[in-house]
Each structure stands twice: as C-alpha cells, then as structure tokens.
C-alpha cells in the first residue's frame, strides 16, 4: 500500500494601502487591473540607484496572521535577496526572506467535511514582494504590467502533514477564511491574490523515508488543489509499481485535460544564491508590539464554531454555513439578540439556554438557511454575486427578521402566511406587523369563522368525505389542504384539524 505525503506553499497578497517597498498604491486594494502600469515608480520598476523602504503596515499584518495561526514571532529578522532572472522580475532578484522568517513554528486545526479535526503544522510565514504580471499575446509577444510588482506578499509553508487532496483543499479554504476574518487579505484566488503550490511525494506506508518530492505550481482554485493531488498521487503510484524512477521536478496543471505535466527540474535553495538585502536594515520586533497586535485579534473561525455550538447548540452544517458566510453570521446573531430581548420582556424565557430558547434559535436558523436564502438566490439583481447575504441588510433588518420569527413562534401567523410576509419584507422593506395589517394576513382566531370555511370545503368535496368515513386517512390530509387554500393560509392547521374532526363526527 502507498501513501502520499503533502506540504503546501500558499502565497497571499497583503491588504495594505501601498506597496511593500515604495509608496505606490497597492493593486490588491485598488482594483485597477484594467489599466496597466499606472501604479509603478522607479523603485518597484527596479531602476538603478533606487532604494526600498519597508512598509510598516505589511509587517504588522504578517505578525497578525502569524499570531492567528499559533506561530512564534521572531524578535530579530531580516530581508534577503533571492536571485533569479525572469521578465516579470525587474530588479533581477526578489526581496524575500530566507533563514530568518518573521513567523515560524505554528499550526492550524482544520475541520474536515466528516466533522473530524486535522492539525497541520506551519513551518514558517515570511514576507516578500510580488512579481509583475506577464501577458502573452496570440502573436507571441509578452507584455509586462508593473501594477503588481512589489505588492506585499506573504508566503506560508506547511510541514508535510497532509495526506489527501481533501485535507489540502480544506486547509487552503480555512487559511482563506482566516485571512478574511483578520482583514489582512482579500485572498481572491480568481484574481491571483492567493496562489497555492503543492509538494507531494509517494512511498509505501511502512517506509519512514519520504519519496522523491514533486512540486505542482500555480494552482488557482481549491478544486484544482484537490484534483491535482489526486492525479499526481495516482501517477506516482503507477510509476513506482512499474519500477520507474520519480524525478524531482516542477509540474504544472492542465485544467482541460485534468492532469499534471512536466515543466522543469526543481531548483534547490542554493541555486537562488540568497544573501542579506544590503539596502534594508534588520528588524527587531518588540514583545510590546506583539502583545498589542495579539490583543487586537478578532474572533477567529474555530473560536466562532465553538461559541455557536455552546451558545446556540447548532449542528455542524449550520455552524459551517454561518462561519463561512460572515455577513449572514452577523445577521443571525443580531436577529437572535432581538428575539431574546422580546422573549425576556414577555417572560416567555426564564433563562438563556432553556428549552424555549433553543426552539426559537432553531426556528430562526431554519428560515435563514432555507426560505431567506431561496429568496436571495431568486433575485435577478443579485445574479452572479457570490455572497448575496452582503446585500441582505438593505432589504430586511435583523430587527424586523427577529420580529418575524417571534410572530411565527407565537402562532400569530401560519407557516404559509410566513412565506408571503417574508417575501413582502424583502420586496418592500417594511416590518412584518405592518405587512400583516396592510395585506389583511392576520390569522383566523374565531372558531365559528373557521367552522364556516370547513363546512364549505366539505360541501364542495363529498367524495373525500365519504373516503374518510370509509377509513381512508389520506382524505383527511386532502381536506386540511383545501381548508388552508380557502382560508388563504390564515387558518391554524392544528386548529383546523381539531374542528374538522368534530364536524366530520357530526
């Protein structure tokens, strides 16, 4: 039996106002991709005689990232020159870090799809500058855009703790989520703000020695991270079974053919001729700075998962929904706050976490994750927008939504009327009580009125009545459906069933 051993290298652009070593605007923060070379100066274009200056904001953000990932922060660090030639590297070298990274020795506990936890150790996170962008035209010309040149870039390197494509995908997704929670990077893979590289080797399960390492570069989606690992694992296993030698090399991923292909032999670190950057001073990071940044960390995804489980007793699927859609998680908590306030004032909840409390939490989550999501997805104005919940507050306030859930929980409206009210709330921005009054949607509370509707239904449906008397219970459900239809959803289903039985017995 064979096993794959995998390590990841993930690059993500830092969300700063200016570039890493000059005052040019940071493209990651300015969305100026359609206008090439407008964010370039002699420093980031590598003109002779120019000198770089370290971006303090970028340093603070890599420390923030390291602390969120349980890393140690170096007291003393420096920048190095990584020497290699490529057209998108204007200086002929990249300012990076080699032997003294800012962050090291961390880990991340990653929740997998089956509910288990995978701990992945983080070797280092270091700071460097991004390259320019190359554009290859159909006639064979290559154009260079320097907008991205010298944008602050963090590189995270893991230990070889990953063994499947799913684990690698989930680790990368969790990193992206944390970066967004920290607001240190937009980490949009489609825009190149986050890029993944996979190092993979295959050996037998009883062999302690790792196999020959192969690197797969420039993976631009979580799907390709997973698929490239699955393909490369299978390729290497087949090669080993056929007694073929695995070559240490860099491979690319063909999205159309869904396979990896050889690009070049893998470089070793010494081939980059690293040496300390002479134009930048070494950095000392004080314990006071580290403590200040640590105290500013927001609630992180794993902390939020624990709180949602303990405070709201939510299931795994719902927790992941709220944790990954940050805006809807905020909406949910505000709506719950409104709900709890109302119930406390009406003395329907004696203490938090009693049975009634969890009952209304469940009702609230169900309407958010099903009915509300359905309405948002069907809105043509939101077509093509990935996270439609960002626009939710413009349509329905959490306060109005909390009031809406209260009306359902207290049987002020039926579930059928609730769908109508929710759609009207989204369309018109009104509060639910006002909609119920304006549209005449108040439930039928008078038994005599409901009994008249029941008699009308029975007179119009003699066959189901006879079937029911003959013992066919399905006919009863049919008659209830007819009552709800005639009452336009305003009849309470339980009350209707109770009265229907009485009338039928007569």
Secondary structure, DSSP 4 states (H G I P E B T S, - for coil): -EEEEEEEEEEEE---SB-SSSSSBPGGGT--TTSTTSS--TTTTT-TT------HHHHHHHHHHHHHTT-EE-SEE--EEEE---TT-TTSEEEE-SSS-SEEEEEEEEE-TTS-EEEEEEEEEEEEE---EEEE-TTS-EEEETTSTT-EEEEEEE-S-B-SHHHHHHHHHHHHHHHHHHTS----TTTTSEEEEEEEEEEETT--S----EEEEEE-SHHHHHHHHHHHHHHHHHHHHTTPPPP-EEEEEETTTTEEEEEEEPPPGGGG--EE-TTS--EE--HHHHHHHHHT----HHHHHHHHHHHH---HHHHHHHHHSHHHHHHHHHHHHHHHHHHHHTT--SSTTSHHHHHHHHHHHHIIIIIIHHHHHT-GGGTT-S-GGGGGGGTS-HHHHHHHHHHHHTTSS-HHHHHHHHHHHHHH---HHHHHHHHT-PPP--HHHHHHHHHHHHHH-HHHHHHHHTT-THHHHHHHHHHHHHTTT-S-HHHHHHHHHHHHH-
